[in-house]
């Protein structure tokens, strides 16, 4: 072997060579846009299929930067939680990679 070939082989031996890749999904962030009493809102949550399930629900008014007032938040929270639990279906068409 020539010196150049030996140096090249030594450098190649110092580099990782990936033989397989895999990933594990532990949670999803879900989002819905909805209307309630002629106003537009959105809600999101974390969904952990093998853990806590639906958790960390957030609700926002799409037309304002202000927080949703507590009485309205409470009314929407229950409906949104139930929607995420029973009506939100995850499939490849709605996953955003």
MDTraj code that builds the backbone (N, CA, C; nanometers):
import mdtraj as md
import numpy as np

residues = "UNK UNK UNK UNK UNK UNK UNK UNK UNK UNK UNK UNK UNK UNK UNK UNK UNK UNK UNK UNK UNK UNK UNK UNK UNK UNK UNK UNK UNK UNK UNK UNK UNK UNK UNK UNK UNK UNK UNK UNK UNK UNK UNK UNK UNK UNK UNK UNK UNK UNK UNK UNK UNK UNK UNK UNK UNK UNK UNK UNK UNK UNK UNK UNK UNK UNK UNK UNK UNK UNK UNK UNK UNK UNK UNK UNK UNK UNK UNK UNK UNK UNK UNK UNK UNK UNK UNK UNK UNK UNK UNK UNK UNK UNK UNK UNK UNK".split()
xyz = np.array([
    [0.0831, -0.1185, 0.0000],
    [0.0000, 0.0000, 0.0000],
    [0.0875, 0.1248, 0.0000],
    [0.0436, 0.2223, -0.0738],
    [0.1176, 0.3474, -0.0751],
    [0.0863, 0.4278, 0.0505],
    [0.1729, 0.5200, 0.0815],
    [0.1587, 0.6022, 0.2017],
    [0.0243, 0.6755, 0.2034],
    [-0.0176, 0.7299, 0.0880],
    [-0.1448, 0.8021, 0.0790],
    [-0.2618, 0.7097, 0.1156],
    [-0.2591, 0.5881, 0.0650],
    [-0.3653, 0.4906, 0.0939],
    [-0.3687, 0.4553, 0.2412],
    [-0.2554, 0.4423, 0.3033],
    [-0.2482, 0.4095, 0.4457],
    [-0.3062, 0.5236, 0.5288],
    [-0.2699, 0.6484, 0.4954],
    [-0.3230, 0.7641, 0.5682],
    [-0.4743, 0.7754, 0.5514],
    [-0.5240, 0.7513, 0.4306],
    [-0.6673, 0.7548, 0.4048],
    [-0.7389, 0.6478, 0.4867],
    [-0.6846, 0.5281, 0.4907],
    [-0.7446, 0.4187, 0.5683],
    [-0.7459, 0.4532, 0.7171],
    [-0.6394, 0.5125, 0.7690],
    [-0.6329, 0.5511, 0.9096],
    [-0.7386, 0.6570, 0.9420],
    [-0.7593, 0.7537, 0.8509],
    [-0.8626, 0.8564, 0.8730],
    [-1.0019, 0.7945, 0.8700],
    [-1.0257, 0.7040, 0.7771],
    [-1.1564, 0.6376, 0.7692],
    [-1.1861, 0.5572, 0.8945],
    [-1.0836, 0.4991, 0.9545],
    [-1.1017, 0.4222, 1.0776],
    [-1.1386, 0.5109, 1.1958],
    [-1.1167, 0.6418, 1.1861],
    [-1.1462, 0.7358, 1.2936],
    [-1.2873, 0.7957, 1.2832],
    [-1.3614, 0.7635, 1.1770],
    [-1.4934, 0.8213, 1.1508],
    [-1.6004, 0.7178, 1.1821],
    [-1.7097, 0.7640, 1.2445],
    [-1.8199, 0.6709, 1.2705],
    [-1.8865, 0.6324, 1.1384],
    [-1.9395, 0.5125, 1.1337],
    [-2.0134, 0.4635, 1.0180],
    [-2.1485, 0.4146, 1.0694],
    [-2.2514, 0.4966, 1.0495],
    [-2.3847, 0.4661, 1.1006],
    [-2.4427, 0.3487, 1.0232],
    [-2.4911, 0.2486, 1.0953],
    [-2.5495, 0.1306, 1.0323],
    [-2.7006, 0.1229, 1.0475],
    [-2.7578, 0.2063, 1.1375],
    [-2.9022, 0.2041, 1.1591],
    [-2.9430, 0.3330, 1.2274],
    [-3.0639, 0.3803, 1.1977],
    [-3.1226, 0.4952, 1.2660],
    [-3.2611, 0.4563, 1.3135],
    [-3.3032, 0.5072, 1.4303],
    [-3.4396, 0.4858, 1.4776],
    [-3.4776, 0.6013, 1.5688],
    [-3.6054, 0.6196, 1.5883],
    [-3.6553, 0.7238, 1.6763],
    [-3.7751, 0.6725, 1.7534],
    [-3.7928, 0.7261, 1.8719],
    [-3.9056, 0.6887, 1.9564],
    [-3.9858, 0.8149, 1.9852],
    [-4.1154, 0.8091, 1.9604],
    [-4.2024, 0.9226, 1.9890],
    [-4.2673, 0.8989, 2.1246],
    [-4.2377, 0.9874, 2.2185],
    [-4.2950, 0.9762, 2.3522],
    [-4.4180, 1.0626, 2.3711],
    [-4.4305, 1.1680, 2.2912],
    [-4.5470, 1.2544, 2.3044],
    [-4.5712, 1.3292, 2.1747],
    [-4.6924, 1.3796, 2.1617],
    [-4.7328, 1.4610, 2.0490],
    [-4.7836, 1.5937, 2.1030],
    [-4.7675, 1.7001, 2.0263],
    [-4.8366, 1.8249, 2.0574],
    [-4.9531, 1.8333, 1.9611],
    [-5.0732, 1.8419, 2.0157],
    [-5.1946, 1.8482, 1.9354],
    [-5.2460, 1.9914, 1.9350],
    [-5.3081, 2.0325, 1.8258],
    [-5.3643, 2.1669, 1.8173],
    [-5.4959, 2.1619, 1.7417],
    [-5.5917, 2.2398, 1.7883],
    [-5.7182, 2.2576, 1.7168],
    [-5.7487, 2.4069, 1.7098],
    [-5.8103, 2.4490, 1.6013],
    [-5.8676, 2.5826, 1.5877],
    [-6.0181, 2.5627, 1.5937],
    [-6.0871, 2.6521, 1.6634],
    [-6.2313, 2.6355, 1.6754],
    [-6.2980, 2.7707, 1.6940],
    [-6.4301, 2.7714, 1.6779],
    [-6.5108, 2.8905, 1.7005],
    [-6.6034, 2.8642, 1.8177],
    [-6.6268, 2.9677, 1.8957],
    [-6.7177, 2.9599, 2.0094],
    [-6.7832, 3.0966, 2.0234],
    [-6.9155, 3.1004, 2.0106],
    [-6.9918, 3.2256, 2.0176],
    [-6.9346, 3.3309, 1.9229],
    [-6.9130, 3.2888, 1.7991],
    [-6.8668, 3.3759, 1.6899],
    [-6.7274, 3.4346, 1.7111],
    [-6.6467, 3.3757, 1.7948],
    [-6.5075, 3.4170, 1.8100],
    [-6.4185, 3.2976, 1.7804],
    [-6.2987, 3.3258, 1.7300],
    [-6.2057, 3.2195, 1.6922],
    [-6.1003, 3.1998, 1.8007],
    [-6.0732, 3.0733, 1.8313],
    [-5.9769, 3.0355, 1.9336],
    [-5.8904, 2.9219, 1.8813],
    [-5.7833, 2.8967, 1.9538],
    [-5.7108, 2.7726, 1.9305],
    [-5.6698, 2.7143, 2.0645],
    [-5.6511, 2.5838, 2.0620],
    [-5.6110, 2.5123, 2.1825],
    [-5.5024, 2.4130, 2.1444],
    [-5.4161, 2.3876, 2.2394],
    [-5.3132, 2.2864, 2.2173],
    [-5.2999, 2.2046, 2.3451],
    [-5.2383, 2.0906, 2.3317],
    [-5.2083, 2.0084, 2.4481],
    [-5.0932, 1.9157, 2.4131],
    [-5.0385, 1.8542, 2.5136],
    [-4.9427, 1.7456, 2.4942],
    [-5.0180, 1.6158, 2.5139],
    [-4.9901, 1.5206, 2.4291],
    [-5.0524, 1.3888, 2.4381],
    [-4.9410, 1.2865, 2.4523],
    [-4.9401, 1.2185, 2.5650],
    [-4.8414, 1.1148, 2.5926],
    [-4.9121, 0.9796, 2.5922],
    [-4.9073, 0.9063, 2.4800],
    [-4.9796, 0.7795, 2.4707],
    [-4.9415, 0.6793, 2.5796],
    [-4.8162, 0.6762, 2.6186],
    [-4.7707, 0.5788, 2.7182],
    [-4.7485, 0.6419, 2.8550],
    [-4.7981, 0.7630, 2.8735],
    [-4.7724, 0.8321, 3.0001],
    [-4.8986, 0.8945, 3.0565],
    [-4.8975, 1.0271, 3.0644],
    [-5.0065, 1.0999, 3.1290],
    [-5.1287, 1.1180, 3.0402],
    [-5.1242, 1.0793, 2.9160],
    [-5.2376, 1.1009, 2.8255],
    [-5.2426, 1.2469, 2.7826],
    [-5.3627, 1.3063, 2.7842],
    [-5.3817, 1.4473, 2.7497],
    [-5.3414, 1.5326, 2.8691],
    [-5.2496, 1.6274, 2.8467],
    [-5.2045, 1.7125, 2.9580],
    [-5.1589, 1.8471, 2.9044],
    [-5.1422, 1.9424, 2.9936],
    [-5.0895, 2.0757, 2.9614],
    [-5.1708, 2.1451, 2.8519],
    [-5.3013, 2.1562, 2.8726],
    [-5.3883, 2.2202, 2.7742],
    [-5.3746, 2.3720, 2.7840],
    [-5.3585, 2.4355, 2.6699],
    [-5.3553, 2.5815, 2.6620],
    [-5.4622, 2.6300, 2.5669],
    [-5.5238, 2.7436, 2.5998],
    [-5.6301, 2.8013, 2.5174],
    [-5.5956, 2.9456, 2.4849],
    [-5.6197, 2.9855, 2.3584],
    [-5.5859, 3.1211, 2.3163],
    [-5.6921, 3.1783, 2.2243],
    [-5.7154, 3.3072, 2.2361],
    [-5.8036, 3.3832, 2.1481],
    [-5.7218, 3.4230, 2.0261],
    [-5.7662, 3.3858, 1.9072],
    [-5.6910, 3.4166, 1.7861],
    [-5.6941, 3.5642, 1.7481],
    [-5.7895, 3.6398, 1.8009],
    [-5.8021, 3.7803, 1.7629],
    [-5.7443, 3.8763, 1.8665],
    [-5.6834, 3.8237, 1.9713],
    [-5.6338, 3.9099, 2.0782],
    [-5.5081, 3.8501, 2.1398],
    [-5.4262, 3.9359, 2.1946],
    [-5.3071, 3.8864, 2.2644],
    [-5.3320, 3.8710, 2.4140],
    [-5.4519, 3.9071, 2.4571],
    [-5.4863, 3.8948, 2.5991],
    [-5.5214, 3.7504, 2.6338],
    [-5.5028, 3.7176, 2.7613],
    [-5.5418, 3.5848, 2.8091],
    [-5.6939, 3.5721, 2.8112],
    [-5.7407, 3.4503, 2.8017],
    [-5.8839, 3.4237, 2.8124],
    [-5.9223, 3.4359, 2.9596],
    [-6.0315, 3.5051, 2.9859],
    [-6.0771, 3.5264, 3.1235],
    [-6.1180, 3.3937, 3.1880],
    [-6.0959, 3.3796, 3.3190],
    [-6.1213, 3.2515, 3.3875],
    [-6.2586, 3.1873, 3.3651],
    [-6.3723, 3.2610, 3.3737],
    [-6.4992, 3.1892, 3.3506],
    [-6.5070, 3.1269, 3.2106],
    [-6.4632, 3.2015, 3.1097],
    [-6.4653, 3.1492, 2.9735],
    [-6.3644, 3.0356, 2.9589],
    [-6.2476, 3.0517, 3.0172],
    [-6.1453, 2.9471, 3.0125],
    [-6.2015, 2.8170, 3.0673],
    [-6.2699, 2.8248, 3.1812],
    [-6.3270, 2.7045, 3.2428],
    [-6.4302, 2.6385, 3.1521],
    [-6.5164, 2.7206, 3.0873],
    [-6.6176, 2.6653, 2.9959],
    [-6.5516, 2.5937, 2.8784],
    [-6.4507, 2.6573, 2.8208],
    [-6.3852, 2.6002, 2.7033],
    [-6.2956, 2.4818, 2.7383],
    [-6.2302, 2.4893, 2.8537],
    [-6.1344, 2.3856, 2.8933],
    [-6.1990, 2.2472, 2.8915],
    [-6.3148, 2.2342, 2.9531],
    [-6.3800, 2.1033, 2.9601],
    [-6.4115, 2.0505, 2.8200],
    [-6.4695, 2.1371, 2.7347],
    [-6.5052, 2.0930, 2.5998],
    [-6.3818, 2.0553, 2.5178],
    [-6.2773, 2.1361, 2.5300],
    [-6.1537, 2.1100, 2.4554],
    [-6.0885, 1.9808, 2.5033],
    [-6.0828, 1.9617, 2.6343],
    [-6.0242, 1.8386, 2.6888],
    [-6.0992, 1.7162, 2.6372],
    [-6.2307, 1.7228, 2.6379],
    [-6.3103, 1.6108, 2.5890],
    [-6.2871, 1.5878, 2.4395],
    [-6.2737, 1.6961, 2.3638],
    [-6.2466, 1.6804, 2.2211],
    [-6.1127, 1.6106, 2.2008],
    [-6.0086, 1.6575, 2.2687],
    [-5.8771, 1.5947, 2.2546],
    [-5.8821, 1.4476, 2.2964],
    [-5.9562, 1.4165, 2.4013],
    [-5.9624, 1.2782, 2.4511],
    [-6.0379, 1.1849, 2.3574],
    [-6.1482, 1.2333, 2.3006],
    [-6.2390, 1.1412, 2.2315],
    [-6.2538, 1.1629, 2.0812],
    [-6.2218, 1.2805, 2.0311],
    [-6.2485, 1.3093, 1.8903],
    [-6.1251, 1.3367, 1.8060],
    [-6.0126, 1.3617, 1.8678],
    [-5.8916, 1.3918, 1.7923],
    [-5.8264, 1.2607, 1.7520],
    [-5.8130, 1.2407, 1.6215],
    [-5.7565, 1.1159, 1.5717],
    [-5.6232, 1.1443, 1.5042],
    [-5.5198, 1.0811, 1.5497],
    [-5.3857, 1.0997, 1.4939],
    [-5.3667, 1.0007, 1.3798],
    [-5.3293, 1.0521, 1.2644],
    [-5.2868, 0.9660, 1.1552],
    [-5.1795, 1.0371, 1.0751],
    [-5.1212, 0.9701, 0.9807],
    [-5.0074, 1.0254, 0.9061],
    [-5.0430, 1.1542, 0.8323],
    [-5.1688, 1.1718, 0.7948],
    [-5.2067, 1.2880, 0.7169],
    [-5.2047, 1.4176, 0.7978],
    [-5.2185, 1.4088, 0.9295],
    [-5.2198, 1.5311, 1.0088],
    [-5.0932, 1.5504, 1.0926],
    [-4.9994, 1.4580, 1.0839],
    [-4.8744, 1.4751, 1.1548],
    [-4.7841, 1.5700, 1.0770],
    [-4.7234, 1.6631, 1.1461],
    [-4.6354, 1.7620, 1.0842],
    [-4.4926, 1.7287, 1.1223],
    [-4.4137, 1.6858, 1.0259],
    [-4.2742, 1.6456, 1.0554],
    [-4.1803, 1.7536, 1.0144],
])
top = md.Topology()
chain = top.add_chain()
for i, resn in enumerate(residues, 1):
    res = top.add_residue(resn, chain, resSeq=i)
    for name in ("N", "CA", "C"):
        top.add_atom(name, md.element.get_by_symbol(name[0]), res)
traj = md.Trajectory(xyz[None], top)
